[in-house]
Amino acid sequence: MIFVKRILARINRVINPPKNIEDEFHAKYYYSKVWAETYFLGKKVFKCPNDLWIYQELLWEIKPDVIIECGTFHGGSALYYAKLFDIMDLPGKIITIDVDAMPDMPEHERITYLLGSSTSPEIIEKVKNAVKNKKTVMVILDSDHSKDHVLKELELYHNLVTRGSYLVVEDSNINGHPVYSGFGQGPGPMEAIEEFLPKHPEFEVDKQKEKFLMSFNPNGYLKRVM
Ligand SMILES: C[S@@+](CC[C@H](N)C(=O)[O-])C[C@H]1O[C@@H](n2cnc3c(N)ncnc32)[C@H](O)[C@@H]1O
């Protein structure tokens, strides 16, 4: 099945070639799969370095008390945020959620790992308790990238994001935006954003966060403006 999907994705790439130089580079970078071999202090982090730099700027800009991350994987991104808080001498904490626990997840006093689905009532309850009375809360959705799951996360987590802070929807580049048109699960994060935003004028896409011309999160940096 995976093999068939890969062939279909390849055919799609030939039928729908990238439309401009940015998309062409995005496709070249994405299909090289180097993002799956990217490390922070020896821990795998599934991100494009452009986005990692944007996170560094974001953390400095909004100084979140808590980051809620859906999708831990090896914990490389959680460690990255924790070390940034260390360097910036900020009090920030990270709560990161995953259905699976990897054996090599880094230990850091700022990081709390929650095991379970990001949309389960038990996890939501724990997260809500953890952010109670926090001044600045930021949320990053980087777990199951199917549209339905991302929409559910958006509905469950958007209210935790404080005004002026961000709700980041990761990997909105898949399903043809501009890569991976043959994304196996059909519509993905971009389609979830498109359905969510018209009903939530309190959030606006911050296109400035795509200033490096290639982001894995196009239209995914949602700023809470009211
Ligand atoms: C793209 S990886 C996360 C990458 C990580 N944030 C990073 O930047 O290195 C996605 C993770 O989401 C997890 N996941 C899948 N479905 C989930 C769910 N319903 N709830 C929480 N995590 C889930 C997977 O187990 C996987 O580890």
The ligand as an ORCA input file, in Angstrom:
! r2SCAN-3c Opt
* xyz 0 1
  C       5.767     14.816     13.153
  S       5.992     13.877     14.610
  C       6.343     15.123     15.798
  C       7.637     15.778     15.541
  C       8.219     16.609     16.656
  N       7.317     17.617     17.149
  C       9.476     17.251     16.120
  O       9.407     18.406     15.686
  O      10.516     16.576     16.109
  C       4.355     13.397     14.949
  C       4.150     12.653     16.260
  O       2.744     12.698     16.535
  C       2.416     11.523     17.221
  N       0.949     11.335     17.150
  C       0.205     10.753     16.160
  N      -1.097     10.781     16.476
  C      -1.189     11.387     17.686
  C      -2.258     11.722     18.547
  N      -3.523     11.416     18.249
  N      -1.980     12.362     19.710
  C      -0.709     12.684     20.042
  N       0.356     12.379     19.261
  C       0.122     11.742     18.117
  C       3.240     10.452     16.556
  O       3.400      9.346     17.429
  C       4.549     11.196     16.255
  O       5.503     10.966     17.240
*
